[in-house]
């Protein structure tokens, strides 16, 4: 992957919600075109804050965020969408009173003229959305709602897709489907940065990953390298991972 062009480069990012309180204390990250990159770490490490800061939802106080060479740190979310960044939040990710089709239309509000083209492409990638296009999102299962949220983000044909804990709150079966869907979307050429609570499964599918701890980079490497690193296993993956490796 190193021979590919970097789409996103983050250096020494400092950010936080409350003035004077920094959640991120110098995080760095790079993502090459076509990569699937994971961000893992213990609760409170700053994982979701990191991805929200990349999407302009948390104030950036220092450091840089370069998207294809342009410093976009501090830009608002709608400006980042116009530059090819899409974000899927962990919660409140769909409009429950709207149909699946109406949710997808909301994702294309900046490019409404592309509706037919993008709807056809997204529902080819995620056929269930086409089958359920007239169904209100609030009537769907948790896994199906998460699929709607991802589909809405894909409507803009993003260069980079940011996923905030896509498996959170899902049943084991739906979690497995979520990871498989992420792999399929990445295989279609979409660059993905994924914050994930299921650290072991994340490391099993990503090209590279970053481990955050107390708002800083603790470890980085390929998924396989981190799965084989005793420090990462002992500190961040827990007894379940150790048992599964015996």
C-alpha positions in Angstrom: 0.0 0.0 0.0 2.9 2.3 0.6 3.4 2.9 -3.2 0.0 4.5 -3.4 -0.7 8.2 -3.0 -1.6 9.4 0.5 -5.2 10.6 0.5 -5.2 11.7 4.1 -2.3 12.8 6.3 -2.8 13.9 9.9 0.1 15.2 12.0 0.2 16.0 15.7 -3.5 16.6 16.0 -4.7 18.3 19.3 -8.5 18.6 19.7 -11.2 18.6 22.4 -14.8 19.5 23.1 -14.3 21.8 26.0 -11.9 24.8 25.9 -8.7 24.0 27.8 -9.4 20.2 27.8 -7.6 18.3 25.1 -8.9 14.8 24.3 -6.4 14.3 21.5 -2.8 15.2 22.4 -0.8 14.9 19.3 -2.4 12.1 17.2 -1.0 11.3 13.7 -2.3 9.1 10.9 -1.8 8.5 7.2 -4.1 6.8 4.8 -3.2 5.8 1.2 -5.7 5.6 -1.7 -7.7 2.4 -1.4 -6.6 1.5 2.1 -8.8 0.2 4.9 -7.4 1.6 8.1 -8.6 0.9 11.6 -8.4 2.9 14.8 -8.7 0.9 18.0 -7.9 1.4 21.7 -9.5 1.3 25.2 -12.6 3.2 26.2 -11.8 6.9 26.6 -8.7 6.7 24.4 -10.1 9.4 22.0 -11.0 7.2 19.1 -14.4 8.7 18.2 -13.1 12.2 19.0 -10.3 11.6 16.5 -12.7 10.7 13.6 -15.1 13.5 14.6 -12.2 16.0 14.5 -11.3 14.8 11.0 -14.9 15.5 9.9 -15.0 19.0 11.5 -17.3 18.1 14.4 -14.7 18.7 17.2 -12.5 21.8 17.3 -8.9 21.3 16.2 -6.5 23.3 18.3 -3.2 22.3 16.8 -1.7 20.1 14.2 -2.7 19.5 10.5 -5.1 17.5 8.5 -4.2 17.3 4.8 -6.7 15.9 2.4 -4.9 15.3 -1.0 -2.3 17.9 0.0 -4.8 20.6 1.1 -4.9 21.5 4.8 -8.6 21.1 5.8 -8.2 21.2 9.6 -11.1 23.3 11.0 -13.3 23.1 7.9 -16.9 22.5 8.6 -18.5 19.2 7.7 -20.4 20.4 4.6 -17.1 21.7 3.2 -15.5 18.3 3.7 -18.4 16.6 2.0 -17.9 18.7 -1.0 -14.2 17.6 -1.0 -15.1 13.9 -1.0 -15.2 13.0 2.7 -18.2 11.1 4.1 -18.9 10.2 7.7 -21.2 7.6 9.3 -21.8 8.4 13.0 -22.2 5.7 15.7 -25.6 6.9 16.9 -28.6 8.8 15.4 -27.3 7.7 12.0 -30.7 7.6 10.1 -33.9 9.6 9.9 -36.4 7.0 11.3 -39.5 8.7 10.0 -38.2 8.8 6.4 -38.1 5.9 4.0 -34.9 4.3 2.9 -35.1 6.2 -0.4 -35.6 9.5 1.4 -32.6 8.8 3.7 -30.5 8.2 0.6 -31.7 11.4 -1.0 -30.6 13.3 2.1 -27.1 12.1 1.5 -27.1 13.6 -2.0 -28.4 17.1 -1.0 -25.3 18.8 -2.6 -25.6 16.8 -5.9 -29.3 16.1 -6.4 -28.8 15.9 -10.2 -26.9 12.7 -9.7 -29.7 10.9 -8.0 -30.5 8.1 -10.5 -26.9 7.4 -11.2 -25.9 7.2 -7.6 -29.0 5.3 -6.4 -28.3 2.6 -9.0 -24.7 2.3 -8.0 -25.3 2.3 -4.3 -28.1 -0.2 -4.4 -26.0 -2.5 -6.7 -23.4 -2.4 -3.9 -26.1 -2.8 -1.2 -29.1 -4.5 -2.8 -31.2 -4.6 0.4 -31.5 -0.8 0.2 -33.2 -1.1 -3.2 -35.5 -3.8 -1.9 -36.5 -1.7 1.1 -36.6 1.7 -0.6 -40.2 2.4 0.4 -39.8 1.2 4.0 -39.5 3.7 6.8 -36.0 3.5 8.3 -37.4 3.3 11.9 -39.0 -0.1 11.0 -35.7 -1.7 10.1 -33.4 -3.8 12.3 -30.2 -2.3 13.8 -28.1 -3.8 11.1 -30.3 -2.6 8.3 -30.3 0.9 9.7 -26.6 0.9 9.8 -26.6 -0.2 6.2 -28.9 2.8 5.3 -26.4 5.1 7.0 -23.5 3.7 5.1 -25.5 3.8 1.8 -26.4 7.5 2.5 -22.7 8.3 3.0 -21.8 6.5 -0.3 -24.3 8.5 -2.3 -21.8 11.3 -2.7 -19.2 8.8 -4.1 -16.7 9.8 -1.5 -12.9 9.6 -1.8 -12.7 8.6 1.9 -15.3 7.1 4.1 -15.1 7.6 7.9 -16.9 5.0 10.0 -17.4 5.5 13.8 -17.9 2.2 15.5 -20.1 0.6 12.8 -20.6 -2.7 14.7 -21.6 -1.0 18.0 -24.9 -2.3 19.4 -25.4 -4.9 16.7 -26.0 -8.6 17.3 -23.1 -11.0 16.5 -24.6 -11.9 13.2 -25.1 -8.3 12.2 -21.6 -7.4 13.4 -20.2 -10.1 11.1 -22.3 -8.7 8.2 -21.1 -5.2 9.0 -17.4 -6.2 8.8 -18.0 -8.1 5.5 -19.9 -5.1 4.1 -17.0 -2.9 5.0 -14.6 -5.2 3.2 -16.8 -5.3 0.1 -17.1 -1.5 0.0 -13.3 -1.2 0.3 -12.9 -3.7 -2.5 -14.9 -1.3 -4.7 -12.1 1.2 -4.3 -13.5 3.3 -1.4 -10.8 4.4 1.0 -12.0 3.8 4.6 -11.0 4.9 8.1 -12.8 2.9 10.7 -13.0 3.4 14.5 -14.0 0.1 16.0 -14.7 -1.3 19.4 -14.3 -4.9 18.3 -10.5 -4.6 18.1 -9.7 -8.2 17.2 -12.2 -8.3 14.3 -11.0 -4.9 13.1 -7.4 -6.0 13.0 -8.3 -9.1 11.1 -9.7 -7.2 8.2 -7.8 -3.9 7.9 -4.6 -3.2 6.0 -3.2 -1.1 8.8 -4.3 0.1 12.2 -3.5 2.7 14.8 -3.8 2.0 18.6 -4.7 5.1 20.6 -4.3 5.4 24.3 -5.0 8.5 26.4 -5.3 10.7 23.3 -2.0 9.6 21.7 -0.6 7.1 19.3 0.5 4.0 21.2 1.1 1.5 18.4 0.8 1.2 14.7 1.3 -1.5 12.1 -0.5 -3.9 9.8 -3.5 -5.7 11.2 -1.5 -8.9 11.3 1.5 -7.3 13.0 -0.7 -5.8 15.8 -2.5 -9.1 16.2 0.9 -10.8 16.7 2.3 -8.1 19.1 2.1 -9.4 22.7 1.9 -5.8 24.0 -1.2 -5.0 22.0 -2.8 -8.4 22.8 -2.2 -8.0 26.5 -3.1 -4.4 26.9 -5.9 -3.8 24.3 -7.4 -7.1 23.1 -7.9 -8.9 26.4 -8.3 -12.4 27.6 -10.8 -13.4 24.9 -8.2 -12.7 22.2 -5.5 -14.6 24.1 -7.8 -17.6 24.5 -8.7 -17.6 20.8 -5.0 -17.7 19.8 -4.2 -20.8 21.8 
